């Protein structure tokens, strides 16, 4: 070209330099290539617009993943993206290596990349040839070290045998790469194929169950523990004439069979097949040997993890029961989430036991510890509880017998000082009436979520955990589930996970119980997710998702339609009710009663009325404990629609003396109870109850409530 002549078009210059142009827009998912770029990618040699999937099918999967990472880094740094890519044919064989250079841009609105770049063939010598080996001699050691570091990291992160094989199939060794691989294991006296890559599925049948005595390289490697290198088909044919016809059909030129050794024992063999001749120099053998060791360790870890998962799932299926057949008028849901490590089993459990007469028992408990022994003790205790329940014993007798049983098996034969105990909550339910009779052994109190979403911790009588004192008594507590009420039983892992104590953990769960409108199964999921997050599972989860304690939760709901008063009655006039016994020996339960009442009035708009109601309750219960020698029974309920509700509180005792108003002096320490009730309540009264009496008061949410009645005569 002479000076002054017009410059040729850019496309002509690039074509003369065997360089192709391409344009990739991830927003549309389309790639535009010119004729040269199409040729380099193995497409018809003409300008075309194709999809990402068509381009991806032509590129080595490892290089495709590397390209996306390089592009993201180039955008972040504002530089060119340069990467070497292997182009493959329809059979998956590498036909050429191209260098891609592009200038990427990123649209923050559409979250899409746009790249304009060039493709040029890399004219390196053919891998495996003398020229190819001499070309990479200068940086062989550097590339080998980088490759082995990457391979070791990738294999260490693989969690299953399938994932290990997938990583192994994607390894690109420096200077030479196999186009096929197979991993063999040993079962008894036979060779079996664990996995393969690069061989058609319909041509692997002869390798599936092969005797270790067969004249086959992999069998010899397992028998002797020494690698076999076959640099040419002639070597293969001469050394293994009987099995050469099996290998000949794949058309390979070189083979390496290496032992997979763990802790000095050969667990299998790895075959790497090459489509071109490989001399297997000392450096090449060193790389293959190192990869075989990494592969053996990865397969051993993956196999152990899979065995552990199978054992864990089997233990869970055995120890955690199905909730049984459908119960008329009742819905059940349960979740069990083990700690994140170990065998994924522990001491937490739940159970549902059918009883005569249509009744059933719910059990939830926690054996001390998170190990195999805790799981074994849990299984024995669960069987014992089922047996005692089947004998027809009441809840208190079931737990008393279970405590004596567990006291006898709680000691460890290996470590006499390792004595285990277990907490347990046992409840017998009558579906026809909604009555629940329960006994508690050191376990958390149950929670009742009422039809309108109000949730209360129901204080129940209890005894020591099972196994501590074989002669402990377990008093029973009765409560009634109203139509639409939900009973929640759980272990402490649901409450105390995440650094929470019982109080703050309960407040976290109360938000879910108060606000979640879903079905029972959805509520169970919401409770677990509120504690463990959405990545957690009903059973086992990833080992990285470690948890502090096992979690078990059991939900029982009495269906609202069983009230016999129409589908919308509960929505029109919900009822909240709580009952509590305050014994003479348990004055601290007055505080529990105050909390119950505040929970009932959690959405009461007038704070002064709430405080007044709680004050009057405290005064009434204190009077019973101070002026009588009997226990107090509290019944509190909220009725009516919002804006027109009424709180009625009634305290009953067996004392003979009826209360009467007094006029205490300024310095008197008592005698103001009825004066406070008369002053703060909208309505109140005292009524004889056979042996004993009850005193009650009512507070109305608005002036629309009924007119206060004259107090009943004392």
Steps between C-alpha positions, in 0.01 A plus 500: 500500500644838397502812711179695453286197412183464710530269798322166462185433702552377855324176422734430210805562719374269773412230248851523356635448854264199558323696773126488549261757645215421738236686700324351804199656674384311810176702511380336178701180542633530144854498356584651159814365325665579170608228259848456653371483855237248388773283346713512814199392706424208270190660347424548128743758363260792462376799697226386737309576818471198732389434857720472808409133523639434149827669588522331839460159338820568304714607796662294772277534814795591723604776261142629477484537878842666500385745232207624708729559797756688289227721354368596844853582619572709187183703555592560864855608410415679171744287300491268200380144549746248357464124522608184316209278398497141375261444209347149481329303225171308522675204669645719772858492368712817509568611140676831564586758760403863442587820682211734572551870569202721572392827657202425728245748632230458762151654510396547864134540406459181296777314688637391161850483347592605146831392347670584173820314426724291279582131464837373380633146482790408728749302293662304782655163408271198532473385863681175575748531212872565541452853370211556737702381796800712410275803458373473856828392662588855602192553715406137563569506871319829556190383312515159671504655846213734414300213353553275803398779738179561304430127468558440872269784598224390261515137612509598867177697458313212330240350737378196309642230274311646207649843566853354532464330163370819342798696631741230381346505153558876476868494596723646225853376565793722389630389160279192475139425586307173484187484289352219708519367853357221709508430873484139618426367846507157663206297629612165635709338227357705217581827333210742464473829313436794735481763226630593158533787255555500125359151437155434351265358760405203284865387466597469868313177579811273482666712771213503750572170682845364414695246705820626663678208337417632151794591275403868508723795603267634769470154659879463501543842659263406784668160548854639508455863611734613215413734212485381139598738215421403140652749255360342182234257378778253421606492866140449610447217247820319593455521878124442520395309190180363655349837591653707219182460283303671781728806490559508124147619421560837673782598259744634758879513462631491860377391841601545863359275775586616852413357843266694729666453837377617840688423824721248320206303360404493132130581477474514120660614176485810279525474122601805291474448124659729238400558138866566405826320587646585841853390593430523875819680597598516868335843531179374342496194723554724802194708412285192438612340828422814699157532339430133580584560867277809513222308326530208744476731801201683351319175421569367848362815662198504271429132564523549876271803481246311289508204739450737791209669326338164428547394863361832625197483275441137600521586869263792453250287311518239776490734800265773378155354441230583257221696666259219431153500344285809481335587831139624477483867588878536544798597282860405581835626370856435616857599411837362606825679410821345638821686575713575195782253559567140595242234427219755466314328784477582868289462809193704395188311394124517471232234476126450455352193673145376422300414816170316554172685453625727220739684732871545426814613679757756386856468627799727453834476678872558501765255619814674623771512231531511121688176436423144400445397861237773544325374187512141628362593842230705331392197298476282811310766694256552216421127492452492878260797490298330229480182705386679819241700304368183335449347846242771569689706760414866557759771414644519854546123518654484151771751593562344843562160343709656221719678759571174683577330169732777383679512834600140440639551147641852531847392621777433249689170527816662360476813717315447834500875557303562180143482629241639261160647574211595273229763500154399380148633456220243476146608409186286461247657263126437462408618146128504580526760777838662435612409853874458552636332815876531530799425719838671469850378589729802496386596151382833361139594565263468204376799301138552393432716197137607509272534200572873462879450511557586868769267638547412868750284685279268706663439837473132596597302806816296466774295657870431455639382164479127441782292643609729784281368782316171433236586764401844366129576470358675194173687568255542215358818352179527299429756231234525232560590136223717360406464131777666297760474780847363425719320754877535445753267663869556432851433627729772626691508170207684343506766772864550601680475164694808393609621843145548630384407847155362573345847526646661185465174307132483589449862390649411161262206457202694631524740204459205261217343698312830538527607135531190280166426328594183312408134529655280768777363274588853390504617862744219587729614217472863609600416859808307389601766248461775758768326707728334246438707186357398161803287411421245766315180431246277663754226531869520409664806354844591365781433745598867474160592643602421857247538781548521874234249606247258359158645429174308537156660479155338510180688416141390574202705383135446586305580186279805526204340321454257790347772718159427344417868464580579138817582311498873575413502869860494616587784266206705636556442871832337588552381855831506682519298819765388745486291819767474766530351850705691758590274789577613854854366459550682167446874558738571212225387262321828571757654266418233240130588532575868443696414184213283375254784544729751327538258209122469476477880485793551262289706255273672755514868402472659847825449689349622829226237477762232437700608804185517713391149399844359584506684833160363600602146407815525711294632794244217476759221482703646784189518719433129446855401595511734802151459648427133424692174508375382159616529139363755254355415158515781243275515193539804273334554165464775241182497288339721240603681184784759502365825641229322701701240689473395862761353731360281778731369772379250762702359790358201689618348829369252757507740794189532717513872575345739249691823439350826626590863464693664780609854567871475578684785661785684336762272656320172433686246281187319372126530456493700177430214254126546448540878505741475204267265314204731553706796382669351191261230370193566288320210664589257779349257744549218750320169470493187722614184321395208724821441693661837446429816308602700194559869456486651154529830321444629145658785303339625178699625206253782422194670640295283265535215749214392725395718786686410820283288725473559870755287685368180644465513877806388686 
